[in-house]
Amino acid sequence: MTIPQFRRLVFFLLTLFVLTPISLVRAHGEPVIAIQPAIAPAGGQIIITGSEMESGEVFEITLENSTEIIPLGEVIVNGEEAGFVAPFTIPIDVMPGSYIVRAATEEGEAAIADLTVTEPSTEASAGPAMAQEPNGELHVLDRTKPSGQIVGASAIALASLALGIWLVRRPI
């Protein structure tokens, strides 16, 4: 292997390493939450189930997106199961879109889960959404992306294209 070929290999491996997404691995014992249903209308109810928590901990539950943080309430972990199951109502004035539900303690422990909020349904009630009778009404998901995210992805794609063309066309 010649030195230019070695450099190309090293450059390729470094580029591959930098561009490969790294996922977060949760260590044993960190708090975890799950939400039912994962898609709910504004004004509807969700059930949050927490686990891997210590008895007596107080978790503040919030609904968050890129522009606002909406408090939903708090939960105290009781019992030997080290978790909780609690219903929360999504405020009727919450805008449709993708949100993160965060359960956090004052000490900084936190767990998150995704939630998609749709337009308020005429069938929304104080009961759990999964207990409602099917009505055939479709949930409309807002899949628009912020302009900054579109510009950033486009810039990365163009830079990758330019780098690829440069690598192919440069003399050996």
BELFEN-V816102 format. One record per run of one state. SS is the DSSP state (alpha for helix, beta for strand, coil for the rest). FROM is the first residue (numbers start at 1). TO is the last residue. Records with the same first field share a line. If there is no record, write none. Layout:
BEGIN
SS=FROM-TO / FROM-TO
END
This chain:
BEGIN
coil=1-2 / 20-31 / 37-38 / 42-44 / 52-57 / 65-68 / 77-77 / 79-82 / 90-96 / 105-109 / 119-127 / 132-146 / 170-172
alpha=3-19 / 129-131 / 147-169
beta=32-36 / 39-41 / 45-51 / 58-64 / 69-76 / 78-78 / 83-89 / 97-104 / 110-118 / 128-128
END
